[in-house]
Amino acid sequence: MDTFELFQRFSVALAIGLLIGVERGWQEREDVHDAAAGLRTHALAGMLGATWGAIALDTGPSGAIALGLAFAAFASIVAFYRYREIAQEGSYGSTTVLAALIAFALGAYAMVGDFQIAAAVGIAATALLALKRALHDWLRRLTWIELRSGIVLLAMTFILLPVLPNRRVEQLLGLNPYEIWLMTIMIAAISFAGYIAVRIVGHERGLLITGIAGGLVSSTAVTVTLARIAHDQPTQMNIATAGALAAGTTMLARVAAVIGVFNIKLMLALLPALIAAAAVIAIGAYVLVKRQHQKTEKPSGALQLTNPFELATVLKFGALLAVIMILADYAKTTAGTSGLFGLAAISGIGDVDAITLTMSLQAGAEVAIAVAAQVIAIAVAVNTLSKAVIAWLAGGRGIGLPTTVVAMLAIAAGAAALFLVPMG
């Protein structure tokens, strides 16, 4: 290792220690006494770790042993002073000790390993330390259902997914279990993120914001809920309708994001149509918001959305996705392009994710990009119209008529963009 690289690695170790030390010092800024480990201590811990790491590099196995002993000695000293501090204050907590040990360990790794990884881990550790209050507040609001859903997400991603075969299995009608499960997890995770967004935003922030956030979970569920609010509270008709339209705009953005993850060419082909349709819906929502000059009464209806990462929900979507993929293969072989269009129209009545993911995987290989784009566009158009019908049935003409008009205009704008803008 030359002098420049050695200096570079020492600098990273010092930066990691300083970063953790700044956060620790900021947390203790109101205390007048000396903390067991503050800004200088953490900076020196990073440098100390780097120094012992440099020694270990030049002395072989004995150096590694010496580095381990140095870490143990450092841990003992920090723990002793933290113990004295706890005894004096009558408090509890091991975070300060762990932060100092992380600074030492990352300083050593910056010297003997990949210093870029060490820097990234140092930043992540500092972020966790700084988010103490936010994380504690979040834990207090966390429900058992949400905790269970997070555990399910981790289990499905890191336990089940790696053991699934990543190939077509003839016994499963040519399906790829790994791909199906990966897409199922991704959609459920996006929906779960939207669910959390709704929890954070809260209904008290307004029906419009609720509609935007709720569209990440289920634009259909948002439409039903807001249509009922519009029916029960006529004074909130315009803002509830705007919220339902905003959920549709979020759905279009979500479709573009999902496609972009798996097939960037297909996403670029569909993007003009999705943008055109979203723009029309957004304009419609804006006009309705402007009409709502003042609220004569506060909305009392609350947006109720089921947790989208319930195991039953995940399994149902996975089964739906598998069925759609099988039907898509069957439609291609028996009815060609027209079969795919018919399948898109049927599946779009209730859901756009399954057909979107299926076409994203097949576009450019088994299906032409242009055909895949049209199939997804049909599903999105049908889904948009079906939500207008749902709004009419659940909320009456007051919300149904403007939702239907905006839906028709959005479909027309999207179709014009799809056929007029060249694809790639």
Secondary structure, 3 states (H helix, E strand, C coil): CCHHHHHHHHHHHHHHHHHHHHHHHHHCCCCCCCCCCCHHHHHHHHHHHHHHHHHHHHHHHHHHHHHHHHHHHHHHHHHHHHHHHHHHHCCCCCHHHHHHHHHHHHHHHHHHCCHHHHHHHHHHHHHHHHCHHHHHHHHHHCCHHHHHHHHHHHHHHHHHHHHCCCCCEHHHCCECHHHHHHHHHHHHHHHHHHHHHHHHHCHHHCHHHHHHHHHHHHHHHHHHHHHHHHHHCHHHHHHHHHHHHHHHHHHHHHHHHHHHHHCHHHHHHHHHHHHHHHHHHHHHHHHHHHHCCCCCCCCCCCCCCCCCCCHHHHHHHHHHHHHHHHHHHHHHHHCHHHHHHHHHHHHCCCCCHHHHHHHHHHECCCECHHHHHHHHHHHHHHHHHHHHHHHHHHHCHHHHHHHHHHHHHHHHHHHHHHHHCCCC
